[in-house]
């Protein structure tokens, strides 16, 4: 089973949902805004992918952070920020078995999920 993490009203999430639906793939959705994110999960993702990949530096949540927070970002700080401001996490994040796929890329999804 595919587990997809993100925020329901995000355009990139909508593309991912549409792709999964069009390809008849079952998935469960975890909405950060409604369900939050636990520390162990955030830490596991950061340990595997690195904070630089998980944190969306192009989004408004990152831009709203103060310069000191941005300048001192590391794995531990990223986990804390991810838990308190989950919209900073790149979307979508898919977990399939023990693999993590970050972002939406139809070609990559087709190679990895079909």
C-alpha positions, 0 to 999 in steps of 0.5 A: 500500500502507498501512503501519501503525505501532504496537504490536501489543497496543494496543487502538486498533491492534486496532480499526484492524487490524479496520477495515482487514481488514473493508474488505479493504485490504492493509497492512504492519505496523511494530511499534515495539517489535520493529523500532524507529524510525529517526531520519529517519522520526521527524524527517519525521513531527514536521516534518510533524505537529508534536511536539504531535500525534505525542506521546501526552500521555495515555499512561503513557509521557508521564506517566512522563517527568520534568517537565524533559523534559516542560517542554523538549519540542520537535521535536528532543527529541520525535524522541529520545524517539520513538526511545528510547521508541516507545510515546509515539507516538500510535497507530496511525500510517498512511502511505498514499503520502505522506499520514500519518493519526494515530489511529483514526477509522473515518469518517476512514479511510473518507473517506481510504482507500476 
